């Protein structure tokens, strides 16, 4: 993997650093790419009508069918997502109808299985709400650890450079480590209700996310 280091430095004026006990603020960061080996998709059933009980029956029936299908797909985990029921008001502010929505959340490291499953679920009248790809927790931890080592090394290099230029030994006075980096959103494919019977699997490419560790702190110059 290629590693990118971006090092930022701020501190007091060099003329004020000649005496012992002076401090210097430093910041360094390192970034590493992490494979998006986990795909997460949200599918949902939604209906609108005047009878809330009938809506619930229809939506729950579609969700139950989707849940059964997803549970039969090897390597894919499924759990319930958000559920909501809310009124739709007319011009006179009276309730004209109700809308109900219920979600399922799919997760897997097998992008092909998820792609195929999404096509099958659309044929069961479920719609695709969101698809995102990201590093799995294990991959994220491993890459963040590597980026942290890189960032600390860069921080120490900068500290040695500054203290060496002043002819002073140094020690770390305080240090803070933070991570950032999110998976980029993946375009969602949807199918209208009339097209769901012909829904085809969407290709999913894993890609990469850039994970960054930032190390910031303060060093003290010694005698």
C-alpha positions in Angstrom: 0.0 0.0 0.0 1.2 3.5 -0.7 1.4 5.8 2.2 1.0 9.5 2.1 2.3 11.7 4.9 1.2 15.3 5.3 3.0 17.0 8.1 1.9 20.3 9.5 3.9 22.4 12.0 3.1 25.4 14.1 5.0 26.9 17.0 6.3 30.0 18.7 9.0 32.1 17.0 12.4 30.5 16.8 14.0 33.5 18.5 12.0 32.6 21.7 13.0 28.9 21.7 16.6 29.3 22.6 16.0 28.9 26.3 15.3 25.6 28.1 11.7 24.9 29.0 10.3 26.4 25.8 7.6 24.4 24.1 6.7 23.8 20.5 3.4 22.7 19.1 3.5 20.1 16.4 1.0 18.3 14.2 1.6 15.4 11.8 -0.7 13.1 9.9 -0.5 10.0 7.8 -3.0 8.5 5.5 -3.4 4.9 4.2 -5.9 3.4 1.8 -8.2 0.7 3.2 -10.2 -1.7 1.0 -13.9 -1.3 1.3 -14.5 -5.0 2.0 -17.9 -4.5 3.6 -21.1 -3.5 1.8 -24.2 -2.3 3.6 -27.5 -1.9 1.9 -30.9 -0.6 3.1 -34.0 -1.9 1.4 -37.6 -1.0 2.3 -41.3 -1.6 1.8 -43.5 1.5 1.7 -47.3 1.9 1.2 -49.9 4.6 1.5 -53.6 4.4 2.2 -56.5 5.3 4.4 -56.4 2.2 6.6 -53.4 2.0 8.9 -54.1 -1.6 9.7 -54.2 -2.6 6.1 -51.0 -0.7 5.4 -49.3 -2.5 8.3 -50.4 -5.8 6.9 -49.1 -5.1 3.4 -45.8 -3.6 4.5 -45.1 -6.3 7.1 -45.9 -9.0 4.5 -43.4 -7.6 2.0 -40.8 -7.2 4.7 -41.3 -10.7 6.0 -40.9 -12.1 2.5 -37.7 -10.1 2.0 -36.4 -11.2 5.4 -36.9 -14.8 4.6 -35.1 -14.4 1.2 -32.2 -12.6 2.8 -31.7 -15.1 5.6 -31.3 -17.8 3.0 -28.4 -16.0 1.3 -25.1 -17.4 2.6 -22.6 -14.8 3.8 -25.2 -12.0 4.2 -26.4 -10.8 7.5 -29.8 -9.0 7.8 -31.5 -7.0 10.6 -34.5 -4.8 10.9 -34.0 -1.1 10.3 -36.2 2.0 10.9 -39.9 1.8 10.9 -42.3 4.7 10.6 -46.0 5.5 10.2 -47.1 9.1 9.7 -50.3 10.9 8.5 -50.6 12.8 5.3 -52.7 15.9 5.7 -55.0 17.6 3.1 -55.6 21.3 2.5 -58.0 21.5 5.4 -55.3 20.0 7.7 -57.3 16.9 8.2 -55.7 13.5 7.8 -56.4 12.2 4.3 -54.2 9.0 4.4 -51.3 7.3 6.1 -47.9 6.3 4.9 -45.9 3.4 6.4 -42.3 2.4 5.8 -40.2 -0.4 7.1 -36.5 -1.2 6.4 -34.1 -4.1 6.3 -30.4 -3.6 6.6 -28.1 -6.0 4.8 -24.4 -6.4 5.4 -21.8 -8.7 3.7 -18.2 -9.0 2.6 -19.5 -10.7 -0.6 -20.3 -7.9 -2.9 -21.6 -10.3 -5.6 -24.1 -11.9 -3.2 -25.4 -8.5 -2.1 -25.7 -7.3 -5.7 -27.7 -10.5 -6.6 -29.8 -10.3 -3.5 -30.8 -6.7 -4.1 -32.1 -7.6 -7.6 -34.1 -10.5 -6.1 -35.5 -8.3 -3.4 -36.7 -5.7 -5.9 -38.7 -8.5 -7.6 -40.3 -9.0 -4.1 -41.5 -5.4 -4.3 -38.8 -4.0 -2.0 -37.0 -0.8 -3.0 -33.3 0.0 -2.5 -32.9 3.0 -0.2 -29.1 3.2 0.2 -25.9 1.3 -0.6 -22.6 2.1 1.0 -19.3 0.4 1.0 -16.7 0.7 3.8 -13.8 -1.1 5.4 -14.9 -3.8 7.8 -14.1 -3.2 11.5 -11.1 -5.5 11.3 -9.7 -3.9 8.2 -10.3 -0.4 9.6 -8.5 -1.2 12.9 -5.5 -2.8 11.0 -5.1 0.2 8.7 -5.6 2.8 11.4 -2.9 1.1 13.5 -0.5 1.3 10.5 -1.4 5.0 9.9 -0.9 5.7 13.6 2.6 4.3 13.5 3.4 6.4 10.4 2.0 9.6 12.0 3.9 9.1 15.2 7.1 8.5 13.3 6.4 11.7 11.3 5.8 13.6 14.5 9.0 12.4 16.1 10.9 13.3 12.9 9.6 16.8 13.0 10.4 17.2 16.7 14.0 16.0 16.1 14.3 18.4 13.2 13.2 21.4 15.2 15.1 20.6 18.4 18.2 19.6 16.4 18.2 23.0 14.6 18.2 24.7 18.0 20.8 22.4 19.5 18.5 21.2 22.2 17.4 17.8 23.5 13.6 17.4 23.8 10.8 15.4 25.3 7.2 15.0 24.5 5.1 17.1 26.9 1.6 16.0 25.6 0.3 14.0 22.7 -3.2 13.4 21.1 -4.1 10.9 18.4 -7.3 11.1 16.3 -8.6 9.2 13.3 -10.8 10.1 10.5 -11.9 8.8 7.2 -15.3 7.7 5.8 -16.4 5.5 3.0 -17.5 7.4 -0.1 -21.3 7.0 -0.9 -22.1 4.6 -3.7 -24.8 5.5 -6.3 -28.0 3.7 -5.5 -30.0 1.9 -8.1 -33.7 2.0 -7.8 -36.6 0.5 -9.8 -40.1 1.8 -10.1 -42.8 -0.6 -8.9 -43.8 -1.5 -12.5 -40.2 -2.4 -13.3 -39.4 -4.5 -10.2 -40.2 -7.8 -11.9 -37.4 -7.1 -14.4 -34.9 -5.7 -11.8 -31.3 -6.8 -12.5 -28.4 -7.0 -10.0 -26.3 -3.9 -9.9 -22.5 -4.3 -10.1 -20.7 -3.3 -6.9 -17.0 -2.4 -7.0 -15.3 -2.4 -3.6 -12.9 0.5 -4.1 -11.0 2.1 -1.2 -11.4 4.5 1.6 -8.7 6.9 2.8 -8.1 6.6 6.5 -6.1 9.3 8.2 -4.5 9.5 11.6 -3.5 12.8 13.1 -1.0 13.2 15.9 -0.8 16.6 17.5 1.0 17.6 20.7 3.7 19.6 22.3 7.4 19.0 22.9 9.6 20.7 25.5 13.1 21.8 24.8 15.6 20.8 27.5 19.0 21.9 28.7 
